[in-house]
């Protein structure tokens, strides 16, 4: 997807490409995570015929073509680039869907037929790929062609603005409040469902540990790479402590929001500590994503 935006010479094309992938992954998860947690969608993958799956893939590809051509990219981008981007987004959607379903213990090799496995992954991937396309286009800053002097001047202005607005937006308390808002917005529509407790009951200690590590990794990736609504994240060079602190705060706030919502909806009643803890980690994948990405969207 790195060809979507022009990269000037000596402008770190690898880093810019990583940022774009991070935005795509963030969007894919942010906009489709509820479906990845929905039992009815899992069953649809089991019952769908090959013809229905092919039709779904074709319709999704046409939607991606239309979105990338008229909303996601500049008007001067060729149709060939649009087609390549759409295929790439579907590929990312397939990989993300497979990885998340595997993490949630909804893919069991040896106990699940190939048709069921493919159906479940394909149906989930189509929604995720649309999220990838939207995330890449809408969660990013508009990166134009700028020379070194302009970049230096822009950084100085941004630094002055950050210092001016520090007490309002960048304070630790303010960041925590925004993170909590994002966590509740993203996780609130999944917390009342039965899927959370089912995933928690079916998960092994290894699955729970993987979910926690994935949550931390997503928070770190979003905070470090993603440029959202024109607000680039701070350069972490020389600010490793702040970066680690912000990542930990996002994850802890996400976990707190998950535990509170599960308690509010009565999901802790009559269950052991381990089941309650597993539910919090399971829902925490969503809420930590909302805490890191959602607070940037709110800002």
Secondary structure by P-SEA (a helix, b strand, c coil): cccccccccccaaaaaaaaaaaaaaaaaaaacccccccaaaaaaaaaccaaaaaaaaaaaaaaaaaaaacccccccccaaaaaaaaaaaaaaaaaaaaaaaaaacccccccccaaaaaaaaaaaaaaaaaaaaaaacccccccccccaaaaaaaaaaaaaaaaaaccccccaaaaaaaaaaaaaaaaccccccaaaaaaaaaccaaaaaaaaaaaaaaaaaaacccccccccccccccaaaaaaaaaaaaaaaaaaaaaaaaaaacccccccaaaaaaaaaaaaaaaaaaaaaaaaaac
